[in-house]
Amino acid sequence: MANLQLEILKQVPFFQGLGEGDLAKIISALEERFFPADVNLIDEQYPGETCYIILEGEVEILMHADGHLMRLTTRGAGAMVGEMALLEGGFRSATVRTISETRMLILTRSVFESLASQYGRVALNLSQELSRRLRETDARLMTTLDELRLRLVTEDKQKVHDLEQQVLALQMNLAETQLKQMDVALELVDVIEVRDSYLSGHARRVRTTTYETASSLGWGREKLRQMELAALLHDVGNLIIPDSVFTKREEWTPQEWMLVRSHPVRGAAIVQALQFGDQCADFIKYHHEAYDGSGYPNHLRGEDIPDGARLLGLAEAYDAISSKRAYH
């Protein structure tokens, strides 16, 4: 069974890039459990803080719509279900039920937080995978919305009412996926702050400053969302810089300074991989540029620096000089 657990864990996107030694340690932190058929693992609209990695068997994912319980999809060995429980312990958006006898590895939110603090790669993989699934959900919901709208013009009044309710439910689900994307960003912020105590609370303060300022400037809804994500994730590039740099008590060497100053470019690459948006990536990449061209990484000047990057740089610098930081 140990070999099966290892092979299954290699298939789980969250743990890709880790060696067998690290995977073995992760397996030792998880609980294995057997479930018979027709058992609800997760109940829609009920809270939960557990997700499941399927070793053997199959489950179905169900959701209520217009008074009916609809099957959305099925998943088998190697799949993970209930992932959003790793980000927040709120109410679940769907029901997960075993179709057959099923053997699972159990991953709780508290265990995941411990793993994420030890393995930065796990947190990045989680964010990438959840972002991919949210994009797939967006696309699926938009396709279904278009199909339903086309049907609205040909059905009778009762069916029109029923279809309108389905459209409304799908629109609410679409809004929920955007909120979950913000949850992904906040989870990354938590991991960053665990690795570097100097950054505790920093991203959330910068988020507040930039959002309030951008709102007062009359920025549109989507640009505000890109600004908010960039403010939260402007230091996400630090996740792929060795811990030893941030825990070092002595002054950094020139090589270490160069490594730290690569974090805007690394961060932009991460959010592009997550497909959070081109503006978000640019705001992060250029937030250490200076108006006189003395900044980094590209020595941009004046209005060549994106407005969101200028705003982010000001907010980040203000927070840095008003708190204890190893670098600015």
C-alpha positions as MATLAB code, in Angstrom:
seq = 'MANLQLEILKQVPFFQGLGEGDLAKIISALEERFFPADVNLIDEQYPGETCYIILEGEVEILMHADGHLMRLTTRGAGAMVGEMALLEGGFRSATVRTISETRMLILTRSVFESLASQYGRVALNLSQELSRRLRETDARLMTTLDELRLRLVTEDKQKVHDLEQQVLALQMNLAETQLKQMDVALELVDVIEVRDSYLSGHARRVRTTTYETASSLGWGREKLRQMELAALLHDVGNLIIPDSVFTKREEWTPQEWMLVRSHPVRGAAIVQALQFGDQCADFIKYHHEAYDGSGYPNHLRGEDIPDGARLLGLAEAYDAISSKRAYH';
ca = [
       0.000    0.000    0.000;
       2.929    2.359    0.691;
       4.031    2.079   -2.967;
       0.466    2.835   -4.125;
       0.333    5.910   -1.885;
       3.643    7.142   -3.297;
       2.618    6.588   -6.924;
      -0.746    8.317   -6.379;
       0.869   11.288   -4.633;
       3.195   11.726   -7.619;
       0.075   12.232   -9.778;
      -1.402   14.927   -7.523;
      -0.529   18.341   -9.015;
      -0.028   19.891   -5.552;
       2.982   17.657   -4.838;
       4.718   17.723   -8.221;
       8.382   18.671   -8.129;
       9.004   17.019   -4.747;
      11.384   14.074   -4.352;
      10.374   10.660   -3.061;
      11.893   11.420    0.337;
       9.718   14.498    0.776;
       6.664   12.639   -0.521;
       7.269    9.863    2.009;
       7.328   12.467    4.796;
       4.067   13.943    3.504;
       2.426   10.493    3.395;
       3.400    9.954    7.031;
       1.470   13.123    7.946;
      -1.725   11.953    6.206;
      -4.397    9.531    7.417;
      -5.616    6.689    5.203;
      -9.309    5.783    5.449;
     -11.776    3.416    3.743;
     -15.338    4.452    2.758;
     -18.171    2.226    1.474;
     -20.326    3.253   -1.518;
     -22.989    5.996   -1.229;
     -21.283    7.964    1.561;
     -21.234   11.760    1.464;
     -17.663   12.911    2.061;
     -18.579   16.575    1.624;
     -22.033   18.135    1.940;
     -23.033   21.190   -0.074;
     -23.636   24.272    2.087;
     -22.022   22.673    5.145;
     -18.641   23.752    6.522;
     -15.579   21.554    6.151;
     -11.791   21.668    6.565;
     -10.859   18.340    4.939;
      -9.980   17.304    1.405;
      -9.479   13.794    0.049;
      -6.895   12.152   -2.234;
      -8.401    9.098   -3.929;
      -6.215    5.977   -3.810;
      -8.823    3.498   -5.082;
     -12.470    3.824   -6.128;
     -14.590    6.621   -7.573;
     -16.646    9.582   -6.360;
     -19.256   11.864   -7.939;
     -19.525   15.641   -7.497;
     -23.089   16.920   -7.177;
     -24.701   20.365   -6.937;
     -28.241   21.567   -6.310;
     -29.750   23.674   -9.090;
     -33.392   24.688   -9.352;
     -34.423   22.151   -6.736;
     -32.618   19.235   -8.373;
     -29.345   17.501   -7.450;
     -27.239   17.440  -10.617;
     -24.080   15.403  -11.211;
     -21.299   17.713  -12.380;
     -18.530   15.149  -12.840;
     -16.854   12.018  -11.441;
     -13.291   11.489  -10.239;
     -11.181    8.397   -9.654;
      -7.764    7.287   -8.380;
      -5.178   10.073   -8.298;
      -7.757   12.863   -8.023;
      -8.188   15.238   -5.110;
     -11.592   16.559   -4.010;
     -12.524   19.300   -1.550;
      -9.382   21.371   -2.230;
     -10.934   24.711   -1.272;
     -11.083   23.463    2.330;
      -7.310   24.000    2.348;
      -7.845   27.743    1.842;
     -10.826   28.449    4.036;
     -13.162   26.476    6.260;
     -16.383   27.979    4.926;
     -19.424   26.292    3.452;
     -18.781   23.809    0.649;
     -20.161   24.639   -2.807;
     -20.864   21.031   -3.876;
     -21.531   17.542   -2.510;
     -18.987   14.742   -2.960;
     -20.329   11.171   -2.686;
     -18.614    7.793   -3.099;
     -19.868    5.752   -6.058;
     -17.988    2.590   -5.084;
     -15.905    1.361   -2.168;
     -13.198    3.987   -1.930;
      -9.845    4.283   -0.172;
      -8.619    7.815    0.573;
      -5.761    9.801    2.016;
      -7.132   12.529    4.297;
      -5.547   16.004    4.189;
      -6.834   18.547    6.706;
      -6.338   22.286    6.542;
      -4.076   22.303    9.628;
      -1.825   19.575    8.170;
      -1.679   21.415    4.830;
      -0.656   24.671    6.513;
       2.184   22.802    8.210;
       3.281   21.258    4.893;
       3.068   24.601    3.064;
       5.311   26.249    5.655;
       7.906   23.471    5.126;
       7.626   23.195    1.346;
       7.085   26.459   -0.550;
       6.641   24.388   -3.721;
       3.486   22.803   -2.243;
       1.863   26.223   -1.768;
       2.759   27.299   -5.313;
       1.474   24.040   -6.776;
      -1.787   24.391   -4.853;
      -2.269   27.926   -6.138;
      -1.519   26.942   -9.733;
      -3.865   23.967   -9.684;
      -6.740   25.833   -8.025;
      -6.290   28.726  -10.440;
      -6.452   26.279  -13.383;
      -9.614   24.690  -12.022;
     -11.229   28.075  -11.397;
     -10.515   29.079  -14.999;
     -12.060   25.811  -16.209;
     -15.099   26.469  -14.028;
     -15.391   30.003  -15.433;
     -15.284   28.671  -19.004;
     -17.789   25.905  -18.263;
     -20.174   28.307  -16.541;
     -19.968   30.858  -19.360;
     -20.707   28.154  -21.952;
     -23.684   26.937  -19.939;
     -24.958   30.498  -19.479;
     -24.821   31.104  -23.241;
     -26.698   27.863  -23.919;
     -29.366   28.713  -21.370;
     -29.840   32.220  -22.738;
     -30.382   30.795  -26.226;
     -33.017   28.431  -24.860;
     -34.828   31.277  -23.073;
     -36.164   32.669  -26.361;
     -37.842   29.421  -27.417;
     -39.296   27.900  -24.212;
     -42.719   28.551  -22.651;
     -43.183   30.875  -19.661;
     -42.766   28.264  -16.928;
     -39.639   26.928  -18.554;
     -38.380   30.487  -19.003;
     -38.791   31.075  -15.268;
     -36.973   27.823  -14.465;
     -34.168   28.647  -16.853;
     -33.820   32.167  -15.458;
     -33.327   30.637  -12.013;
     -30.615   28.396  -13.424;
     -28.927   31.398  -15.062;
     -29.026   33.264  -11.748;
     -27.491   30.294   -9.916;
     -24.732   30.004  -12.496;
     -23.988   33.734  -12.290;
     -23.645   33.398   -8.524;
     -21.241   30.480   -9.013;
     -19.227   32.570  -11.467;
     -18.872   35.343   -8.880;
     -17.851   32.737   -6.317;
     -14.964   31.539   -8.489;
     -13.515   35.066   -8.503;
     -13.736   35.172   -4.713;
     -11.931   31.839   -4.545;
      -9.166   33.234   -6.743;
      -8.675   35.876   -4.044;
      -8.558   33.038   -1.476;
      -5.672   31.519   -3.444;
      -3.805   34.837   -3.235;
      -4.425   35.132    0.504;
      -3.149   31.586    1.081;
       0.091   32.496   -0.692;
       0.375   35.617    1.461;
       0.107   33.471    4.588;
       2.908   31.204    3.350;
       5.117   34.211    2.529;
       4.612   35.628    6.017;
       5.444   32.303    7.683;
       8.760   32.224    5.812;
       9.655   35.883    6.509;
       8.352   37.342    9.777;
       9.368   40.856    8.662;
       6.529   40.708    6.134;
       3.786   39.904    8.665;
       0.714   41.984    7.783;
       2.643   43.871    5.084;
       0.754   42.611    2.020;
      -2.668   43.262    3.543;
      -1.687   46.828    4.535;
      -0.363   47.507    1.022;
      -3.574   46.029   -0.400;
      -5.687   48.449    1.668;
      -3.603   51.485    0.693;
      -3.517   50.738   -3.034;
      -7.185   49.731   -3.253;
      -8.427   52.878   -1.505;
      -6.170   55.114   -3.606;
      -7.051   53.428   -6.907;
     -10.769   53.591   -6.055;
     -10.496   57.323   -5.418;
      -8.834   57.675   -8.846;
     -11.879   56.087  -10.470;
     -10.269   52.896  -11.746;
     -12.632   50.325  -13.256;
     -13.719   47.151  -11.495;
     -11.388   44.717  -13.280;
      -8.336   46.978  -12.992;
      -9.086   47.367   -9.279;
      -9.184   43.578   -8.947;
      -5.842   43.294  -10.752;
      -4.415   45.956   -8.444;
      -5.729   44.137   -5.368;
      -4.176   40.825   -6.467;
      -0.865   42.522   -7.289;
      -0.765   44.261   -3.909;
      -1.288   40.962   -2.108;
       1.227   39.066   -4.241;
       3.951   41.643   -4.886;
       6.386   39.606   -2.734;
       5.320   36.152   -3.992;
       8.649   35.833   -5.829;
      10.263   35.379   -2.414;
       8.786   31.861   -2.288;
      11.455   30.612   -4.687;
      14.349   32.340   -2.906;
      16.100   30.089   -0.338;
      14.957   30.377    3.289;
      18.568   30.841    4.353;
      18.596   34.334    2.831;
      15.636   35.569    4.896;
      16.744   33.930    8.151;
      20.290   35.271    7.881;
      21.178   37.714   10.679;
      24.265   39.145    9.004;
      24.218   41.657    6.161;
      23.449   40.189    2.766;
      26.266   39.658    0.294;
      26.076   41.363   -3.126;
      24.989   38.029   -4.601;
      22.201   37.717   -2.018;
      21.050   41.267   -2.750;
      20.852   40.393   -6.437;
      18.817   37.311   -5.562;
      16.385   39.305   -3.409;
      16.076   41.984   -6.071;
      15.007   39.313   -8.550;
      11.751   38.795   -6.626;
       9.635   41.182   -8.791;
      10.543   39.267  -11.979;
      10.061   35.910  -10.253;
       6.738   37.092   -8.806;
       5.489   38.272  -12.203;
       6.347   34.860  -13.666;
       4.385   33.122  -10.899;
       1.211   35.187  -11.367;
       1.474   34.743  -15.134;
       1.667   30.978  -14.573;
      -1.436   31.307  -12.381;
      -3.031   33.414  -15.151;
      -4.134   36.092  -12.703;
      -3.862   38.701  -15.459;
      -1.274   40.641  -17.466;
      -1.848   43.867  -15.528;
      -1.323   42.072  -12.227;
       1.965   40.634  -13.548;
       3.189   44.040  -14.816;
       2.278   45.809  -11.569;
       4.364   43.249   -9.657;
       7.275   43.154  -12.108;
       7.816   46.906  -12.115;
       6.875   47.956   -8.566;
      10.547   48.575   -7.663;
      11.168   50.861  -10.644;
      11.870   54.529   -9.801;
      10.620   57.654  -11.528;
      14.212   58.772  -12.267;
      15.190   55.415  -13.778;
      17.311   54.256  -10.825;
      15.040   51.324   -9.928;
      14.968   47.713  -11.034;
      14.666   45.371  -12.920;
      14.519   47.374  -16.194;
      15.393   50.943  -15.081;
      12.127   52.301  -16.485;
      11.482   56.044  -16.140;
       8.471   58.228  -15.486;
       5.230   57.218  -17.129;
       6.904   54.254  -18.812;
       6.300   52.592  -15.451;
       2.718   51.207  -15.344;
       0.478   53.319  -13.116;
      -0.394   50.344  -10.920;
       3.297   49.576  -10.415;
       3.944   53.209   -9.401;
       1.075   53.111   -6.933;
       2.195   49.731   -5.594;
       5.774   50.955   -5.225;
       4.669   53.995   -3.209;
       2.426   51.967   -0.924;
       5.063   49.260   -0.479;
       7.797   51.808    0.298;
       5.602   53.666    2.800;
       4.826   50.467    4.670;
       8.465   49.338    4.533;
       9.889   52.534    6.046;
       7.191   52.658    8.743;
       7.952   49.109    9.970;
      10.983   46.978   10.805;
      12.252   45.486    7.562;
      15.523   43.838    6.525;
      15.356   45.595    3.140;
      13.272   48.210    1.306;
];
